[in-house]
Amino acid sequence: MAKDYLWLHLRDLPYFRALLRAIEASYYEGLDLPSPTLDVGCGDGHFATIAFDRPIEIGVDPDLPIMRETQSRHAYDLLLQGDGARMPLPDNSIASAFSNSVLEHIPHLDAVLQDVGRVLKSGAPFVFTVPNPGYRTQLSLPRKLAGVGLSALGRSYESWFMRMSRTINLDDEGGWERRLSAAGFTIERTFRYFPPSSLHVLEWGHYFGGPCLLPHKLFGKWILAPYRWNLGLTDRLVRRYYDTSPTEDGTYSFYLVRKQ
C-alpha cells in the first residue's frame, strides 16, 4: 500500500509544515541512496522516519536540545551534534547524503557544501530541497499591499517573513550551479515544486498554526489528538494543495547532484 505522506505528517505537525514535508517526502521514493547515508541538518528526525523505511546511518545537526528529541525517534544509527562545515567524518567515507529544507538557513553555506563534498565518495549522490527566489516574491500579503499602493510596506513584510522563517539563501538554478560546482558537485536533476497557492497556505499557516505552539511547549507534541475525528476537516482542506507535480512557478526546488 502506498504511503499517505500527507496524513503521516498531519498527525504530528502543524498543517502548513505537514503539507510541505509530505510533498517533499514523496520525492525520496525510489531514489537510490546507498549506505552509509548522511542527513545534513537532521533536526528532530521526524522527516527521516516518514520518508525512509530504514534507519539512516548518520544524522548531523548543531542544535543540541533538538537532538535529544531526535534520539528518541530512533531514526539514525549515529547522531553527531556539530557544525556541518566541520563534520567529524573521514574523507570519502559516505555513499550518499540528503538535506531537506535546511540549506536555506545556513549562513556559511559554501563551507558546509565543501565539507559535504569532502566526506562523500566520488560519484555519490546528494539530494536536497530548498526554497528558491519565488519563496519571497510570491508571498500573498505583499501583493495585496501593492494593490492598494503600499508596496513599501509589502517589501518590509517580505524582509520580516524571511527573518521570521530564518531564510538566508534563496538562490535560483544558476546560483546553485555556481555554488555546487565550486564544492565539486554536478547537477544531475532539478525541478521546481510548491506553486504560489501552496506557498500561501504555508505563509498563513505560520499564523493560524499558532495554537500548536502551546502543546508543543508543554508536552513536546504539536498535535495532542492525532486522530481522524480531530484532523479530518484539516485533511480535506489541506489535501487540495497536496500536489507533488513539478511546476515552473514552484517556490521550492529539488536537486539531485553528484560529487565529481
Secondary structure, DSSP 8 states (H G I E B T S, - for coil): ----HHHHHHTTS-HHHHHHHHHHHHTTTT----SSEEEET-TTSHHHHHH-SS-EEEEEES-HHHHHHHHHHT-EEEEEES-TTS-S--TT-BSEEEEES-GGG-TTHHHHHHHHHHHB-TT-EEEEEEE-THHHHT-HHHHHHHHTT-HHHHHHHHHHHHHHTT------HHHHHHHHHHTTEEEEEEEEE--HHHHHHHHHHHHHTGGGHHHHHHHS-S-S--SHHHHHHHHHHHHTT---S--TT-SEEEEEEEE-
